[in-house]
Amino acid sequence: MTDRTVAFFDSTFDEALALTREARDYLTHREPEERKKMSPAERMAMSCETMRLTARLTQIMAWLLVQKAVHAGEMTREEAAAEEYRLSGKEVCEETTPPVEGAQLQPRLVDLLDRSHRLYQRVARLDAMQDRPSRPSLQN
């Protein structure tokens, strides 16, 4: 593994951790206040979308922690490629259409959803790379 690969992984991990903390703070402090001002349909949409946000971030962090274990030598690449360690939840995490038509989501939640979706897609591409056969190294 190159220094560049480790730096990329570390920055992705740091981004995911920061986004997880930001989502936690939003869901703990702002979301309950915003919820009080919403219609029942908006509250339903917000509940569904906060669960989607949580699912995305949980899947991302679980996958990244497995990769961190590989980088630390605590497990092999082959072990990390096992189905139980792969990124999952695609049906829920890839969806971007709110389940309640016409419900307006709060801008802060929309931002968190968008950023978590982009990060999930990036991690999904990294996860898919595990399916590619490794290239033989060039010998000099």
C-alpha positions as CSV (number, residue, x, y, z in Angstrom):
1,M,0.0,0.0,0.0
2,T,1.4,3.4,-1.0
3,D,1.5,6.5,1.2
4,R,-0.9,8.1,-1.3
5,T,-3.4,5.3,-0.8
6,V,-3.2,5.5,3.0
7,A,-3.6,9.3,2.8
8,F,-6.7,8.9,0.6
9,F,-8.2,6.3,3.0
10,D,-7.4,8.5,6.1
11,S,-9.1,11.5,4.5
12,T,-12.2,9.5,3.6
13,F,-12.3,8.0,7.1
14,D,-11.9,11.5,8.6
15,E,-14.7,12.9,6.4
16,A,-17.0,10.0,7.3
17,L,-16.3,10.5,11.0
18,A,-16.9,14.2,10.8
19,L,-20.1,13.7,8.9
20,T,-21.3,11.2,11.5
21,R,-20.6,13.6,14.3
22,E,-22.3,16.4,12.4
23,A,-25.4,14.2,11.8
24,R,-25.4,13.2,15.5
25,D,-25.4,16.8,16.6
26,Y,-28.2,17.7,14.2
27,L,-30.3,14.8,15.2
28,T,-29.7,15.4,18.9
29,H,-30.2,19.2,19.0
30,R,-31.8,20.8,15.9
31,E,-34.0,18.1,14.5
32,P,-36.3,17.8,17.6
33,E,-37.0,21.6,17.5
34,E,-37.6,21.5,13.8
35,R,-40.0,18.5,14.1
36,K,-42.3,20.5,16.4
37,K,-43.1,23.0,13.6
38,M,-44.0,20.3,11.0
39,S,-47.1,18.8,9.7
40,P,-47.7,15.0,10.2
41,A,-46.6,14.3,6.6
42,E,-43.4,16.3,7.0
43,R,-42.7,14.5,10.4
44,M,-43.1,11.2,8.6
45,A,-40.8,12.2,5.8
46,M,-38.2,13.5,8.3
47,S,-38.4,10.3,10.3
48,C,-37.8,8.1,7.2
49,E,-35.0,10.3,5.9
50,T,-33.2,10.5,9.3
51,M,-33.3,6.7,9.4
52,R,-31.8,6.6,5.8
53,L,-29.1,9.1,6.9
54,T,-28.3,6.9,9.9
55,A,-28.3,3.7,7.8
56,R,-25.9,5.3,5.3
57,L,-23.5,6.5,7.9
58,T,-23.6,3.2,9.8
59,Q,-22.8,1.3,6.6
60,I,-20.0,3.6,5.6
61,M,-18.4,3.6,9.0
62,A,-18.6,-0.2,9.4
63,W,-16.9,-0.6,6.0
64,L,-14.2,1.9,6.7
65,L,-13.5,0.3,10.1
66,V,-13.0,-3.0,8.4
67,Q,-10.6,-1.3,5.9
68,K,-8.8,0.3,8.8
69,A,-8.4,-3.2,10.4
70,V,-6.8,-4.4,7.1
71,H,-4.5,-1.4,7.0
72,A,-3.4,-2.2,10.6
73,G,-2.8,-5.8,9.8
74,E,-5.6,-7.0,12.0
75,M,-7.3,-8.9,9.1
76,T,-6.4,-9.8,5.6
77,R,-7.8,-8.4,2.4
78,E,-9.4,-11.8,1.7
79,E,-11.2,-11.7,5.1
80,A,-12.3,-8.1,4.4
81,A,-13.8,-9.2,1.0
82,A,-16.2,-11.7,2.8
83,E,-19.8,-10.8,2.3
84,E,-20.4,-9.9,6.0
85,Y,-17.7,-7.2,5.8
86,R,-18.9,-5.7,2.5
87,L,-20.9,-2.5,2.1
88,S,-24.6,-3.3,2.3
89,G,-27.9,-1.6,2.6
90,K,-27.9,-0.5,-1.1
91,E,-31.7,-0.6,-1.4
92,V,-32.1,1.9,1.3
93,C,-28.9,3.9,1.1
94,E,-28.9,4.5,-2.7
95,E,-32.4,5.8,-2.7
96,T,-32.7,9.6,-2.9
97,T,-36.5,10.1,-3.3
98,P,-38.3,10.8,0.0
99,P,-41.0,8.3,0.7
100,V,-43.7,10.9,1.4
101,E,-44.7,12.9,-1.7
102,G,-44.9,16.7,-1.3
103,A,-43.3,16.8,2.1
104,Q,-40.6,19.5,2.5
105,L,-37.5,18.5,4.4
106,Q,-35.5,21.0,6.4
107,P,-32.5,22.4,4.4
108,R,-30.0,21.1,7.0
109,L,-31.3,17.5,6.7
110,V,-31.3,17.8,2.9
111,D,-27.6,18.8,3.1
112,L,-26.7,15.9,5.3
113,L,-28.6,13.5,3.1
114,D,-26.9,14.7,0.0
115,R,-23.4,14.6,1.5
116,S,-24.0,11.2,3.0
117,H,-25.3,9.9,-0.3
118,R,-22.2,11.1,-2.2
119,L,-20.0,9.5,0.4
120,Y,-21.9,6.3,0.3
121,Q,-21.5,6.2,-3.5
122,R,-17.8,6.8,-3.2
123,V,-17.4,4.0,-0.7
124,A,-19.5,1.7,-2.8
125,R,-17.1,2.3,-5.7
126,L,-14.2,1.4,-3.4
127,D,-16.0,-1.7,-2.1
128,A,-16.7,-2.8,-5.7
129,M,-12.9,-2.6,-6.4
130,Q,-12.5,-5.6,-4.1
131,D,-14.3,-7.7,-6.8
132,R,-11.7,-6.9,-9.4
133,P,-8.8,-9.3,-9.9
134,S,-5.6,-7.8,-8.7
135,R,-3.1,-6.8,-11.3
136,P,0.2,-8.7,-11.3
137,S,3.0,-6.5,-10.3
138,L,5.6,-5.6,-12.9
139,Q,8.9,-7.1,-12.4
140,N,12.1,-5.2,-13.4
